[in-house]
Amino acid sequence: MSWGKVSLGEVADVNWGDTSVTKASYVVQGEIAFSATGGDGFLPYADYDRDGIVLSAIGAQCGKTWYVSGKWSCIKNTIRFWSTTNFLDNRYLYWATAEQSFWPKRGAAQPFITIGDARATKIPLPPIDEQRWIAAILDQADALRCARRRTLDCLNDLGPAIFHEMFGPARISANRVTEIGDRLDFLTSGSRGWAKHYAESGSLFLRIQNVGYDELRLDDIAYVTPPETAEAKRTKVEAGDVLLSITADLGRTAVIPGELAEAYINQHLAILRSKHFNPRFLSAALASPIARQSIERRNKGGVKAGLNFEDVRSLVVPDVKREAQDEFDRRVQAVDRLKLAARLSAGASERLFISLQHLAFSGELTKEAAAIEMRKLARRA
């Protein structure tokens, strides 16, 4: 099916957010305000009381959109728009523009969207009844994929909950803690100068974005061809190593699994190796509130650049027997298996949703095809 296309400016009111207002104007309570990073604050008034769409016009989320109802405002570095004709449904308009790749961006290091480019961007314009049907299908599909994301979020919270139940204040008194330094067999940090060794493939190069809070993240991986030097050997990880971020965003942790390929760390990370601690226990303990408080104290309110080795050795964790640590490991491994299944299912749901979007806006989505895709998504949810 072939639909005509129209420029957004022909069928929608497209204008900048209030460039005179910044985040400094935010208050504790009020009406929701949107910046280029989303709904992240409140203003004591609202510029709009209607349905509309906010577009991030600069930065890391450039091209991301949010659908807004009720009373709201948008500030610097945003573009807001809504339908101005009975021939264009707002929910359809949102879904037609919801992909970040949809928007024409300028700039490389700092991408941005101009108001002229936004107004000139074209959208397909099927009949209004078909628009509403497409929007309803995508709303339903989005609810199903969000259900899968919520399942994954709940599972992500389960590990810290198990740690709290086993080793929290109700079970472990405040004086039953130990500094980790005496029980570390090996402690080192990464080094600078790896940029010249970057490669399209090869050994993994782990950076701070690969370390969460008790989580190894491998969705943004760099590769290196490591040199044959003592420095490289020193910063090569082993199975069971605990990684700790020691600059920038302090206190992120992760455990190196046995199946990970050869990998090295950069200067923002430290390797903690110990036969006295179960690695999963140590990683979770360093990500727990008691260790986070310890890290913040050593960071001196953010004045300090990071943690040195003395700081790391002085971090405290619950002083519990190895048997209890191993029991914690067994319990979180069961959670990890559930998380893996949920992550795979969430990924499949995301791919199905993208396929549904493609069919919808290419004019190829029939009721039969929609029913098939929705059944697939429902099975994933």
C-alpha positions as CSV (number, residue, x, y, z in Angstrom):
1,M,0.0,0.0,0.0
2,S,1.4,3.4,-1.0
3,W,0.8,6.4,1.2
4,G,1.6,10.0,0.5
5,K,4.1,11.8,2.7
6,V,3.9,15.3,4.2
7,S,6.4,17.5,5.9
8,L,5.9,17.6,9.7
9,G,5.6,21.4,9.6
10,E,2.6,21.2,7.2
11,V,0.5,19.2,9.7
12,A,1.9,19.9,13.1
13,D,2.8,22.9,15.3
14,V,6.6,22.4,15.6
15,N,8.5,24.8,17.9
16,W,11.4,25.1,20.3
17,G,11.0,24.5,24.0
18,D,11.3,27.7,26.1
19,T,15.0,28.6,25.5
20,S,14.9,31.1,28.3
21,V,14.3,28.4,31.0
22,T,17.0,26.1,32.3
23,K,17.2,23.3,34.8
24,A,18.2,25.9,37.4
25,S,14.6,27.0,37.4
26,Y,13.4,23.5,38.6
27,V,11.5,23.3,41.9
28,V,10.8,20.4,44.3
29,Q,7.2,20.1,43.3
30,G,5.2,21.4,40.4
31,E,4.3,20.6,36.8
32,I,6.5,18.1,34.9
33,A,9.3,19.7,32.8
34,F,11.2,18.1,29.9
35,S,14.8,18.7,28.9
36,A,16.9,17.0,26.3
37,T,17.3,14.0,28.7
38,G,13.5,13.6,29.3
39,G,11.1,14.4,32.1
40,D,13.7,15.3,34.8
41,G,12.2,18.1,36.9
42,F,9.4,20.4,37.8
43,L,8.5,24.0,37.2
44,P,6.0,26.1,39.2
45,Y,3.8,26.5,36.2
46,A,2.9,24.7,32.9
47,D,3.3,26.0,29.4
48,Y,0.9,23.5,28.0
49,D,-2.2,21.6,29.1
50,R,-2.7,19.1,26.2
51,D,-1.3,16.0,24.5
52,G,2.0,16.6,22.7
53,I,5.4,15.2,21.9
54,V,8.8,16.4,23.1
55,L,11.9,15.8,21.0
56,S,15.4,15.8,22.4
57,A,17.3,18.1,20.0
58,I,20.9,17.8,21.2
59,G,23.2,15.4,23.0
60,A,23.4,11.7,23.7
61,Q,19.6,11.3,23.4
62,C,19.2,13.5,20.4
63,G,16.2,12.2,18.4
64,K,14.5,10.5,21.3
65,T,10.8,11.5,21.8
66,W,8.4,11.4,24.7
67,Y,4.6,11.5,24.5
68,V,3.1,13.9,27.2
69,S,-0.4,14.4,28.5
70,G,-1.9,16.9,30.9
71,K,0.1,19.9,32.2
72,W,3.8,20.1,31.2
73,S,6.6,22.3,29.9
74,C,9.8,21.8,27.9
75,I,12.9,23.8,28.2
76,K,16.2,24.4,26.4
77,N,17.4,21.9,23.7
78,T,14.0,20.4,23.1
79,I,11.5,20.7,20.3
80,R,7.8,20.2,21.0
81,F,5.1,19.4,18.4
82,W,1.5,18.2,18.0
83,S,-1.0,17.7,15.3
84,T,-2.8,20.8,14.0
85,T,-5.3,19.0,11.6
86,N,-8.1,16.5,11.9
87,F,-6.2,14.4,9.4
88,L,-3.4,13.5,11.8
89,D,-3.7,11.6,15.0
90,N,-1.3,12.5,17.8
91,R,-0.6,8.9,18.9
92,Y,0.1,8.0,15.3
93,L,2.4,11.0,15.1
94,Y,4.3,9.9,18.1
95,W,4.9,6.4,16.9
96,A,5.7,7.6,13.4
97,T,8.5,9.8,14.9
98,A,9.5,7.6,17.9
99,E,12.7,6.0,16.4
100,Q,15.9,8.1,17.1
101,S,17.2,7.1,13.6
102,F,14.1,8.8,12.1
103,W,15.4,12.3,12.7
104,P,18.0,14.1,10.5
105,K,20.9,15.0,12.8
106,R,23.8,17.3,12.3
107,G,27.2,17.3,14.0
108,A,29.3,14.3,15.1
109,A,30.7,14.7,18.6
110,Q,27.5,16.6,19.7
111,P,24.6,15.7,17.4
112,F,21.7,18.2,17.1
113,I,18.5,18.7,15.2
114,T,17.6,22.2,13.8
115,I,14.0,23.5,13.9
116,G,14.1,23.8,10.1
117,D,15.1,20.1,9.7
118,A,12.4,19.0,12.2
119,R,9.7,20.9,10.3
120,A,10.9,19.5,6.9
121,T,11.0,15.9,8.0
122,K,8.4,13.9,6.2
123,I,6.0,11.3,7.7
124,P,3.7,8.9,5.9
125,L,0.0,10.0,6.1
126,P,-2.5,7.2,5.7
127,P,-6.3,7.8,6.3
128,I,-7.1,8.9,9.8
129,D,-8.9,5.6,10.7
130,E,-5.9,3.6,9.7
131,Q,-3.6,5.9,11.7
132,R,-5.7,5.2,14.8
133,W,-5.6,1.5,14.2
134,I,-1.8,1.6,13.7
135,A,-1.4,3.6,16.9
136,A,-3.7,1.2,18.9
137,I,-1.7,-1.8,17.7
138,L,1.6,-0.2,18.6
139,D,0.3,0.9,22.0
140,Q,-0.7,-2.7,22.7
141,A,2.6,-4.0,21.5
142,D,4.5,-1.5,23.5
143,A,2.6,-2.5,26.7
144,L,3.7,-6.1,26.1
145,R,7.4,-5.3,25.6
146,C,7.3,-3.0,28.6
147,A,6.0,-5.9,30.7
148,R,9.1,-7.9,29.7
149,R,11.3,-5.0,30.7
150,R,9.6,-4.8,34.0
151,T,10.2,-8.5,34.6
152,L,13.9,-8.0,33.9
153,D,14.0,-4.9,36.2
154,C,12.4,-7.0,39.0
155,L,15.0,-9.7,38.5
156,N,17.8,-7.1,38.5
157,D,16.6,-6.0,42.0
158,L,16.5,-9.5,43.3
159,G,20.3,-10.0,43.8
160,P,20.6,-6.9,46.1
161,A,17.5,-8.1,47.9
162,I,19.0,-11.5,48.6
163,F,22.2,-9.8,49.8
164,H,20.2,-7.6,52.1
165,E,18.2,-10.5,53.4
166,M,21.4,-12.6,54.1
167,F,23.9,-9.9,55.2
168,G,21.8,-6.7,55.9
169,P,21.6,-4.9,59.3
170,A,18.9,-7.3,60.5
171,R,21.3,-10.3,60.2
172,I,24.8,-8.7,60.5
173,S,25.6,-6.3,63.3
174,A,27.4,-3.0,62.4
175,N,30.6,-4.2,64.0
176,R,30.8,-7.4,62.1
177,V,32.6,-5.9,59.1
178,T,36.1,-6.3,57.8
179,E,38.4,-4.3,55.6
180,I,39.1,-6.1,52.4
181,G,42.8,-5.3,52.1
182,D,44.0,-8.1,54.4
183,R,42.2,-10.7,52.3
184,L,43.2,-9.5,48.8
185,D,45.8,-11.6,47.0
186,F,46.2,-9.2,44.1
187,L,45.2,-5.6,43.4
188,T,46.0,-3.6,40.4
189,S,44.6,-1.0,38.1
190,G,44.6,-0.5,34.3
191,S,46.9,1.8,32.6
192,R,46.8,4.5,29.9
193,G,48.1,4.4,26.4
194,W,45.9,1.6,25.0
195,A,44.4,3.8,22.3
196,K,47.1,2.8,19.8
197,H,46.2,-0.8,20.4
198,Y,42.5,-0.5,19.5
199,A,41.4,-2.9,16.8
200,E,38.3,-4.1,14.9
201,S,38.6,-7.5,16.6
202,G,40.9,-9.3,19.0
203,S,41.0,-9.3,22.8
204,L,38.2,-7.5,24.8
205,F,39.1,-4.2,26.3
206,L,36.9,-3.5,29.4
207,R,36.0,0.1,30.2
208,I,33.9,1.7,32.9
209,Q,30.7,1.4,30.8
210,N,31.2,-2.4,30.9
211,V,30.8,-2.4,34.7
212,G,27.5,-1.8,36.4
213,Y,26.6,-2.3,40.0
214,D,27.4,-6.0,40.5
215,E,26.9,-6.5,36.7
216,L,29.2,-7.1,33.7
217,R,27.8,-5.3,30.7
218,L,29.0,-6.5,27.3
219,D,26.7,-4.5,24.9
220,D,29.3,-1.8,24.2
221,I,32.6,-3.6,23.7
222,A,36.0,-2.4,22.4
223,Y,38.8,-4.6,21.1
224,V,42.6,-4.4,21.3
225,T,45.6,-6.2,20.0
226,P,47.5,-6.4,23.3
227,P,51.3,-5.8,23.3
228,E,53.7,-8.4,24.6
229,T,54.6,-6.3,27.7
230,A,54.6,-6.8,31.5
231,E,52.1,-4.0,31.7
232,A,49.6,-5.8,29.5
233,K,50.0,-9.0,31.4
234,R,49.4,-7.2,34.7
235,T,46.1,-5.8,33.5
236,K,44.8,-9.0,31.9
237,V,41.8,-10.3,33.8
238,E,41.2,-13.9,35.1
239,A,38.0,-15.8,35.8
240,G,36.7,-14.9,39.2
241,D,38.3,-11.4,39.3
242,V,36.2,-8.6,40.7
243,L,36.4,-5.3,38.8
244,L,35.9,-2.0,40.7
245,S,35.6,1.4,39.1
246,I,38.1,3.7,40.8
247,T,37.7,7.0,38.9
248,A,34.7,8.9,37.5
249,D,31.6,6.9,38.6
250,L,33.1,5.2,41.7
251,G,32.1,1.9,43.1
252,R,30.8,0.0,40.1
253,T,31.5,-3.7,40.3
254,A,31.4,-6.9,38.2
255,V,32.7,-10.4,38.3
256,I,34.7,-11.9,35.4
257,P,32.9,-15.2,34.4
258,G,34.8,-18.3,33.4
259,E,33.6,-18.2,29.8
260,L,34.8,-14.7,29.0
261,A,37.3,-14.4,26.2
262,E,40.8,-12.8,26.9
263,A,40.3,-9.3,28.2
264,Y,42.2,-6.3,29.6
265,I,41.1,-3.3,31.6
266,N,41.6,0.4,31.2
267,Q,42.8,3.0,33.8
268,H,39.3,3.6,35.3
269,L,39.1,0.0,36.6
270,A,40.9,-2.1,39.3
271,I,41.2,-5.8,39.5
272,L,40.6,-7.4,42.9
273,R,41.7,-11.0,43.2
274,S,41.2,-13.1,46.4
275,K,41.0,-16.7,47.4
276,H,39.4,-15.7,50.7
277,F,36.3,-14.1,49.2
278,N,33.7,-15.6,46.9
279,P,33.8,-13.3,43.9
280,R,30.0,-12.9,43.7
281,F,29.8,-12.1,47.4
282,L,32.6,-9.5,47.1
283,S,31.1,-7.8,44.1
284,A,27.7,-7.6,45.7
285,A,29.2,-6.4,49.0
286,L,31.1,-3.6,47.3
287,A,27.9,-2.5,45.5
288,S,25.9,-2.6,48.8
289,P,25.0,0.5,50.8
290,I,27.6,-0.1,53.5
291,A,30.4,-0.2,51.0
292,R,28.9,2.7,49.0
293,Q,29.0,4.9,52.1
294,S,32.6,3.8,52.7
295,I,33.5,4.8,49.1
296,E,31.8,8.2,49.4
297,R,33.7,9.0,52.6
298,R,36.9,8.2,50.9
299,N,35.9,10.3,47.8
300,K,35.7,13.4,50.1
301,G,32.5,14.7,48.7
302,G,33.6,14.4,45.1
303,V,36.7,16.6,45.5
304,K,39.1,13.7,45.1
305,A,39.7,12.3,41.6
306,G,39.1,8.7,42.6
307,L,40.2,5.9,44.8
308,N,43.8,4.9,45.3
309,F,45.0,1.4,46.4
310,E,45.0,2.4,50.1
311,D,41.4,3.5,49.7
312,V,40.4,0.3,48.1
313,R,42.1,-1.9,50.7
314,S,40.3,0.0,53.5
315,L,36.8,-0.6,52.1
316,V,34.6,-2.7,54.4
317,V,32.2,-5.6,53.8
318,P,30.3,-7.9,56.1
319,D,32.6,-10.3,57.9
320,V,30.9,-13.6,57.2
321,K,32.1,-17.2,56.8
322,R,32.9,-18.5,53.3
323,E,30.1,-21.0,53.6
324,A,27.6,-18.1,53.8
325,Q,29.3,-16.4,50.9
326,D,29.0,-19.5,48.7
327,E,25.4,-19.9,49.6
328,F,24.8,-16.4,48.4
329,D,26.6,-17.3,45.2
330,R,24.4,-20.3,44.6
331,R,21.2,-18.2,45.1
332,V,22.2,-15.4,42.8
333,Q,23.3,-17.9,40.1
334,A,19.7,-19.1,40.0
335,V,18.6,-15.5,39.6
336,D,21.3,-15.1,36.8
337,R,19.7,-18.0,34.9
338,L,16.3,-16.3,35.1
339,K,17.8,-13.0,34.1
340,L,19.5,-14.5,31.0
341,A,16.2,-16.0,29.9
342,A,14.4,-12.7,30.5
343,R,17.1,-10.7,28.7
344,L,16.8,-13.0,25.7
345,S,13.0,-12.7,25.7
346,A,13.2,-8.9,26.1
347,G,15.6,-8.8,23.1
348,A,13.2,-10.9,21.0
349,S,10.3,-8.7,22.1
350,E,12.3,-5.6,21.0
351,R,13.0,-7.1,17.6
352,L,9.4,-8.1,17.1
353,F,8.2,-4.6,18.0
354,I,10.7,-3.1,15.5
355,S,9.4,-5.4,12.8
356,L,5.8,-4.4,13.6
357,Q,6.8,-0.7,13.4
358,H,8.5,-1.3,10.0
359,L,5.4,-3.1,8.6
360,A,3.1,-0.3,10.0
361,F,4.9,2.6,8.5
362,S,5.7,1.0,5.2
363,G,2.0,0.3,4.6
364,E,2.4,-3.4,4.8
365,L,0.7,-4.1,8.1
366,T,-2.5,-6.1,7.5
367,K,-4.8,-7.2,10.3
368,E,-3.6,-10.8,9.8
369,A,0.0,-9.8,10.1
370,A,-0.7,-7.7,13.1
371,A,-2.5,-10.6,14.8
372,I,0.5,-12.9,14.1
373,E,3.0,-10.4,15.5
374,M,0.9,-9.7,18.6
375,R,0.6,-13.4,19.4
376,K,4.4,-13.6,19.2
377,L,4.8,-10.7,21.5
378,A,2.2,-12.0,23.9
379,R,4.1,-15.3,24.2
380,R,7.2,-13.3,25.1
381,A,5.4,-11.3,27.8
